[in-house]
Amino acid sequence: MTRIQRDDRGVAMVVALLLVVVVLALTTAIYASTTGSLHSSAADRQRTTGVNAAEAGINTAYATIAAADPTALPCTASVGPSSSLPDTSTVAVTITYQLSDGTSQCPVTDTGATVTGALIVSKATTNQLSGQSAVSRTMQSLIRLTPVYAPGGLDKAIYTDGNLSLANNTVVTGNNGPDADIYTTKAFTCANNEYFDGSVYGQSTATLTNSCSIAKDLYTAGSITQSNNGTFGGSFKSSGGNISVSGNASITGDLEVTGSHTITMGGSSCGAPKCVTGKSFGPPPTVPFPSIFWDDTVKAAWGDAGYTNVVTFMNCTNPTSTSNAAVNWLTDDANSMPGKTLLVTDCQINLRNTKTIKLNNDLAIFSYGGFNSTNQVGFDSTSSTVHNLYWIVPNNVEGTETPVTRSCTSPGITTSNQFSLTDNIQMLLYSPCDINFANSSTHIGQLYSGSDTTINNRFRLQFRPLPVYGVTDVEPTVVSSYNVDVVYEREQ
């Protein structure tokens, strides 16, 4: 019996070891199950994070397109990294536009077709966590784009239905980026340190000399001749002439001509990809000169916009006098108008000799006699409030609805010798006849001439589109922005 008891002394150890093995096996199984569950949860979390980040990219694209310059619709949208620790996502957004001719493209280069919609693809990729692969999720959206047109077609910084000549330090800056576009139906001449913060469109030739610079495109129906320096942020495009570039010009974009027309740079022919010949495209889109009349319909349209105070001085006996009734009212009473005001006269508004006119409200002047200013005349606000000022030579024969005969030299608008506006005055100048500026003029607003426009010596214009009422004969053709309507949004 003693021997048998000694032989059973190791059984407890064996049982203990077996229990340890069982516990280790159970622990391993539980760990594996828990780790798999954690990985699955992390993957689910990353997939959710990725979808949310991709949706953020889609929403950013909506806002980017709605705020974009319609002539430079974006192909991507900028989305910063999305972080929800421990997950982070990077987002890549691509945009392709659908056009009325059935094509899809970005950037949009087909100026003959209308943009109707866009396909947006937003791909979000999350960071790679330990033990698993990075997760990518892609969202797709189809949107309908509805154009919003500029009111009345008055969307240009300078419009001239005639020759446009600019010289000696003319600077035109944009309202919202490089949007200060210039349009002329005849020759465009630019000389001696000019800068235009937009595109220039001309239905004839363009001649640029001595550091004439354009922020965006130069697009003409006739030949383009450039010499002696200049910086151009866009392209040169001529539908009916040659392009000749000499001097130290810097041109960011391409140079394009149609048919057998030629392109030379520095006296030598220029080839692809910078210079492209033999293309097929038409002249710049035609923009008709908008007619602003003075009649009961126009009066009512301005009245609906709040211009209910109407001051009239007709049957002028001395149209060019500096002391006619309309001029006297302007210098004496414009600082105490009871509200938005219309001043209507057949006299010339003739201002001169160091005179600053104060406005306490918005003022639109319809003058059949035109406008003339010389020797340090300016306009200012009576307060810090910004006011709109309109100089309008009506485009109809006085007392009728018959348009005036153009081209014409007078009655037009002429300023010389330091005509200026303070930052509190925004001004639209409109005449079916010539507009001339000379010797240090400063403006915020727009210029519209139905004949020739000549600008000399330190002219400064900050483009600011002003609303104009009663313009009924011009269909809006220029898109100012797009409204975004979602057709669908789904995961790809």
C-alpha positions in Angstrom: 0.0 0.0 0.0 2.8 2.4 0.7 4.3 1.9 -2.7 1.0 2.5 -4.4 0.4 5.8 -2.7 3.8 7.1 -3.7 3.0 6.3 -7.4 -0.1 8.7 -7.3 1.8 11.7 -6.2 2.1 13.4 -9.7 -1.6 13.3 -10.7 -2.4 16.8 -9.3 0.3 18.3 -11.4 -1.0 16.6 -14.6 -4.5 17.9 -13.9 -3.2 21.4 -13.3 -1.2 21.4 -16.6 -4.3 20.2 -18.5 -6.3 23.1 -17.0 -3.7 25.6 -18.0 -3.8 24.2 -21.6 -7.6 24.5 -21.7 -7.5 28.1 -20.4 -4.8 29.1 -22.9 -6.8 27.6 -25.7 -10.0 29.4 -24.6 -8.0 32.7 -24.2 -6.6 32.3 -27.7 -10.0 31.7 -29.2 -11.4 34.7 -27.3 -8.5 36.9 -28.4 -8.9 35.9 -32.1 -12.6 36.5 -31.9 -12.2 39.9 -30.3 -9.4 41.0 -32.7 -11.5 40.0 -35.7 -14.5 41.9 -34.3 -12.3 45.0 -33.7 -10.9 44.8 -37.2 -14.4 44.4 -38.6 -15.6 47.4 -36.6 -12.6 49.5 -37.7 -13.3 48.6 -41.3 -16.9 49.5 -40.9 -15.9 52.8 -39.3 -13.5 53.6 -42.1 -16.1 52.8 -44.7 -18.5 55.2 -43.0 -15.8 57.8 -42.7 -15.0 57.4 -46.3 -18.6 57.8 -47.5 -19.0 61.0 -45.4 -15.7 62.4 -46.7 -16.7 61.6 -50.3 -20.1 63.3 -49.7 -18.2 66.3 -48.4 -16.3 66.4 -51.7 -19.6 66.3 -53.6 -21.0 69.2 -51.6 -17.8 71.2 -52.0 -18.1 70.7 -55.8 -21.6 72.1 -55.8 -20.5 75.3 -54.0 -17.4 75.6 -56.2 -19.3 75.4 -59.5 -22.0 77.8 -58.3 -19.3 80.4 -57.3 -17.1 79.9 -60.4 -16.5 82.2 -63.3 -18.8 80.7 -66.0 -15.9 81.1 -68.6 -13.5 79.0 -66.4 -15.6 76.2 -64.9 -13.4 74.1 -62.5 -12.4 70.5 -63.3 -11.7 69.7 -59.6 -12.8 70.9 -56.2 -10.4 71.5 -53.4 -11.2 69.4 -50.3 -8.9 69.3 -47.3 -8.1 66.1 -45.4 -11.0 64.8 -43.3 -9.9 63.7 -39.8 -11.9 61.7 -37.3 -9.2 60.0 -35.2 -7.9 57.4 -35.6 -9.2 57.7 -39.2 -8.2 60.3 -41.8 -9.4 60.6 -45.4 -8.0 62.3 -48.5 -10.5 63.3 -51.1 -10.1 63.7 -54.9 -12.9 65.3 -56.8 -13.2 65.4 -60.6 -15.8 67.3 -62.6 -16.9 66.6 -66.2 -19.3 69.0 -67.9 -22.1 67.9 -70.3 -22.7 70.2 -73.3 -25.8 70.9 -75.5 -24.0 69.3 -78.5 -23.8 65.9 -76.6 -20.1 66.1 -75.7 -18.6 65.9 -72.3 -15.4 67.8 -71.5 -13.4 69.7 -68.9 -12.0 72.2 -69.3 -14.9 73.5 -71.4 -13.4 74.7 -74.8 -16.4 74.4 -77.1 -17.6 78.0 -77.0 -20.4 77.2 -79.5 -22.2 74.9 -77.1 -24.1 75.5 -73.9 -23.2 73.8 -70.6 -26.2 71.8 -69.4 -25.0 69.7 -66.6 -22.0 68.0 -64.9 -21.0 64.7 -63.5 -19.1 64.9 -60.3 -17.0 61.9 -58.9 -15.6 62.2 -55.4 -13.2 59.5 -54.1 -12.2 59.3 -50.5 -9.3 57.1 -49.4 -8.8 56.5 -45.6 -5.5 55.9 -43.9 -4.2 52.3 -43.6 -4.5 51.0 -40.1 -2.4 48.2 -38.6 -3.3 44.8 -40.0 -5.7 45.9 -42.7 -5.8 47.7 -46.1 -6.8 51.3 -46.8 -10.4 51.8 -47.6 -11.7 53.8 -50.6 -15.3 54.9 -51.1 -16.5 56.8 -54.2 -19.6 59.0 -54.5 -21.1 60.2 -57.8 -23.5 63.0 -58.5 -25.2 64.2 -61.7 -26.3 67.8 -61.6 -28.3 70.1 -63.9 -26.8 73.5 -64.5 -29.2 76.4 -65.3 -27.5 79.6 -66.5 -28.1 82.9 -64.7 -27.7 85.8 -67.1 -26.3 89.2 -66.4 -29.2 91.7 -66.1 -29.8 93.7 -69.3 -26.6 92.5 -70.8 -24.6 95.2 -69.1 -21.8 92.9 -67.8 -18.7 94.4 -69.4 -16.2 96.8 -67.7 -15.9 98.7 -71.0 -18.1 98.2 -74.0 -17.8 100.2 -77.2 -19.7 99.9 -80.4 -16.8 101.5 -82.3 -13.1 101.8 -82.0 -11.5 101.5 -78.6 -8.2 103.4 -78.1 -6.3 103.3 -74.8 -3.0 104.9 -74.1 -0.6 105.9 -71.2 -1.2 104.0 -68.0 -4.8 102.7 -68.3 -5.5 100.2 -65.6 -8.8 98.2 -65.4 -9.2 95.9 -62.4 -11.8 93.3 -61.7 -14.8 93.2 -59.4 -14.5 89.5 -58.4 -11.2 88.2 -59.7 -10.1 88.8 -63.3 -13.7 89.5 -64.6 -13.2 93.0 -66.0 -14.0 92.1 -69.6 -13.6 94.5 -72.6 -15.7 94.3 -75.8 -15.4 96.4 -78.9 -17.0 96.0 -82.4 -14.1 97.6 -84.1 -10.3 98.1 -83.6 -8.7 97.6 -80.2 -5.6 99.8 -79.7 -3.5 99.6 -76.5 -0.3 101.4 -75.9 2.1 102.4 -73.1 1.7 100.5 -69.9 -1.9 99.3 -69.9 -3.4 96.5 -67.8 -6.8 94.8 -68.2 -7.9 92.4 -65.5 -10.1 90.2 -67.7 -10.5 89.2 -71.3 -10.6 91.4 -74.4 -13.0 90.6 -77.2 -12.9 92.5 -80.5 -14.7 92.2 -83.8 -11.8 93.7 -85.7 -8.1 94.0 -85.2 -6.0 94.4 -82.1 -2.7 96.3 -81.8 -0.7 96.1 -78.6 2.5 98.1 -78.0 4.8 99.0 -75.2 3.8 96.8 -72.3 0.1 96.3 -72.9 -1.0 93.4 -70.6 -4.2 91.3 -70.3 -4.9 88.9 -67.4 -6.9 86.5 -69.5 -7.7 86.0 -73.2 -7.5 88.2 -76.3 -10.0 87.0 -78.9 -10.5 88.9 -82.1 -12.1 88.6 -85.5 -9.1 90.3 -87.2 -5.3 90.2 -86.9 -3.4 90.6 -83.6 -0.1 92.5 -83.6 1.8 92.6 -80.3 5.2 94.3 -79.8 7.5 95.6 -77.0 6.8 93.6 -73.9 3.6 92.6 -72.2 2.2 89.8 -70.0 -0.8 87.8 -71.0 -2.4 85.2 -68.7 -4.5 83.5 -71.3 -4.5 82.8 -75.0 -4.4 84.8 -78.3 -7.2 83.7 -80.7 -8.0 85.2 -84.1 -10.8 83.9 -86.3 -9.9 86.0 -89.4 -6.3 87.2 -89.4 -2.6 86.6 -88.6 -1.0 86.8 -85.2 2.4 88.5 -84.9 4.3 88.7 -81.6 7.6 90.4 -81.1 9.6 91.8 -78.2 9.6 90.1 -74.8 6.0 89.1 -74.5 5.0 86.4 -72.0 1.9 84.5 -73.1 0.7 81.7 -70.8 -1.9 80.1 -73.2 -1.9 79.0 -76.8 -2.0 81.1 -80.0 -4.7 80.0 -82.4 -5.7 81.1 -86.0 -8.0 79.7 -88.6 -7.5 78.5 -92.1 -4.3 79.5 -93.8 -3.5 82.4 -91.4 -0.1 82.4 -89.8 1.5 82.9 -86.4 5.0 84.4 -85.9 6.9 85.0 -82.7 10.1 87.0 -82.7 10.0 87.1 -86.5 10.0 83.3 -86.9 7.1 80.9 -87.5 5.7 79.2 -84.4 4.5 75.6 -84.3 2.6 73.2 -82.1 1.9 72.8 -79.3 2.2 76.5 -78.5 0.9 77.8 -81.8 -1.9 76.1 -83.7 -2.9 77.0 -87.2 -5.7 75.7 -89.5 -8.3 75.6 -86.8 -12.0 76.2 -87.5 -13.9 78.6 -85.2 -15.9 81.8 -85.6 -15.4 85.3 -84.4 -16.1 86.3 -80.7 -19.8 86.1 -79.8 -21.7 89.2 -80.8 -22.9 91.4 -78.0 -25.5 94.0 -79.1 -25.3 97.5 -77.8 -28.1 97.8 -75.2 -30.6 100.6 -75.7 -31.5 102.8 -72.7 -34.4 105.1 -73.6 -36.2 107.7 -71.6 -39.9 107.2 -71.8 -42.8 106.4 -69.5 -42.0 102.7 -69.5 -38.4 103.3 -68.4 -39.5 105.9 -65.8 -41.9 103.2 -64.3 -39.1 100.6 -64.3 -36.7 102.9 -62.4 -39.6 103.9 -60.1 -40.2 100.2 -59.3 -36.5 100.0 -58.3 -37.1 102.9 -55.8 -36.3 105.9 -58.0 -39.5 107.7 -57.2 -38.2 111.3 -56.8 -38.1 112.7 -60.4 -36.6 116.1 -61.1 -37.1 117.4 -64.7 -35.5 120.4 -66.5 -36.6 120.5 -70.2 -36.8 123.2 -72.9 -33.2 124.2 -72.2 -32.3 127.7 -73.5 -28.5 127.4 -73.1 -27.6 123.7 -73.3 -23.8 124.1 -72.7 -24.0 126.6 -69.9 -22.3 125.8 -66.6 -25.2 127.4 -64.8 -28.3 126.0 -66.4 -31.1 124.8 -64.1 -30.1 121.1 -64.2 -26.4 121.9 -63.3 -27.5 124.3 -60.6 -29.8 121.6 -59.1 -27.0 119.0 -59.2 -24.5 121.2 -57.4 -26.9 122.7 -54.9 -29.5 120.0 -54.1 -27.9 116.6 -54.8 -26.7 116.5 -51.2 -30.3 116.6 -49.8 -32.3 114.3 -52.1 -35.4 112.8 -50.4 -34.7 109.4 -51.8 -33.3 107.7 -54.9 -33.6 110.3 -57.7 -34.0 110.7 -61.5 -32.7 113.9 -63.0 -34.0 114.4 -66.5 -32.8 117.3 -68.8 -32.2 118.3 -72.4 -29.4 120.5 -71.2 -25.7 119.4 -71.2 -24.4 118.6 -67.7 -21.4 120.8 -67.9 -19.2 120.7 -64.8 -15.8 122.4 -64.3 -13.4 124.2 -62.1 -12.5 122.3 -58.9 -16.0 121.2 -57.9 -16.9 118.2 -55.7 -20.6 117.2 -55.8 -21.9 115.4 -52.7 -24.6 112.8 -53.0 -26.8 111.6 -50.1 -28.6 109.0 -52.2 -28.5 107.1 -55.5 -28.8 109.4 -58.6 -29.5 108.6 -62.2 -29.1 111.5 -64.7 -30.7 111.2 -68.1 -29.3 114.1 -70.2 -30.2 114.5 -73.9 -27.5 117.2 -74.0 -24.7 114.8 -72.9 -22.0 115.4 -70.2 -18.9 117.4 -70.1 -16.4 117.8 -67.2 -13.1 119.6 -67.0 -10.7 120.9 -64.4 -10.8 118.8 -61.2 -14.4 117.7 -60.9 -15.4 114.9 -58.5 -18.3 113.1 -56.8 -18.4 112.0 -53.2 -20.9 110.7 -50.7 -22.2 112.8 -47.8 -21.6 109.8 -45.5 -19.8 106.4 -45.5 -22.8 104.9 -47.5 -22.0 103.8 -51.0 -24.2 105.4 -53.7 -24.8 104.6 -57.4 -24.4 107.4 -59.9 -25.6 107.1 -63.6 -24.6 109.4 -66.4 -27.0 108.3 -69.3 -27.4 109.9 -72.7 -30.7 108.4 -73.8 -30.6 106.3 -76.9 -33.8 107.6 -78.3 -34.7 110.8 -80.1 -36.2 113.2 -77.5 -40.0 112.8 -77.1 -40.1 109.7 -79.3 -39.3 106.0 -79.2 -37.0 106.3 -82.2 -33.4 105.2 -81.6 -30.8 107.8 -82.4 -28.6 107.4 -85.4 -25.2 106.0 -84.6 -22.2 106.3 -84.9 -22.0 109.9 -83.6 -19.6 112.2 -81.8 -22.1 114.2 -79.8 -23.9 114.5 -77.5 -21.6 112.2 -75.8 -19.5 112.1 -72.5 -16.2 113.9 -72.2 -14.1 114.3 -69.1 -10.6 115.9 -68.8 -8.2 117.1 -66.1 -8.7 114.9 -63.0 -12.2 113.7 -63.0 -12.6 111.3 -60.0 -14.9 109.4 -57.7 -14.3 108.5 -54.1 -14.7 104.9 -53.0 -18.2 105.6 -51.9 -19.5 106.4 -55.5 -20.1 103.7 -58.1 -20.7 105.0 -61.6 -22.1 103.8 -64.9 -21.5 106.0 -68.0 -23.7 105.3 -71.0 -23.9 107.1 -74.3 -24.9 106.1 -77.9 -22.2 108.5 -79.0 -18.5 109.0 -78.2 -17.0 108.7 -74.7 -13.7 110.4 -74.1 -11.5 110.4 -71.0 -8.2 112.3 -70.5 -5.8 113.2 -67.8 -6.1 111.3 -64.5 -9.6 109.9 -64.1 -10.5 107.4 -61.4 -13.7 105.3 -61.5 -15.6 102.4 -59.9 -18.2 101.1 -62.3 -18.6 100.6 -66.1 -18.4 102.4 -69.5 -20.8 101.8 -72.3 -20.4 103.7 -75.6 -22.4 103.2 -78.8 -19.6 104.9 -80.8 -15.9 105.3 -80.3 -14.2 105.3 -76.9 -10.8 107.1 -76.4 -9.0 107.0 -73.1 -5.7 108.7 -72.4 -3.3 109.4 -69.5 -3.7 107.6 -66.2 -7.2 106.3 -66.4 -8.2 103.9 -63.5 -11.3 101.8 -63.5 -12.4 99.2 -61.0 -15.1 97.2 -62.6 -18.3 97.1 -60.7 -21.5 96.0 -62.5 -24.5 98.3 -61.7 -28.1 97.4 -62.1 -29.9 99.1 -65.0 -33.7 99.2 -65.3 -35.9 99.4 -68.4 -33.5 97.8 -70.8 -35.9 95.7 -72.8 -34.5 95.3 -76.3 -31.4 93.2 -75.4 -31.9 89.6 -74.5 -29.4 88.5 -71.8 -26.8 86.4 -73.5 -23.9 86.4 -71.1 -23.9 83.9 -68.3 -22.9 85.4 -64.9 -23.2 82.1 -62.9 -25.0 78.7 -62.8 -27.7 77.4 -60.5 -27.0 73.8 -59.4 -29.9 71.3 -59.3 -29.1 67.7 -58.1 -30.5 65.0 -60.4 -29.0 62.1 -58.3 -26.3 61.4 -55.7 -25.2 57.8 -55.1 -22.3 55.6 -54.2 -20.4 54.4 -57.2 
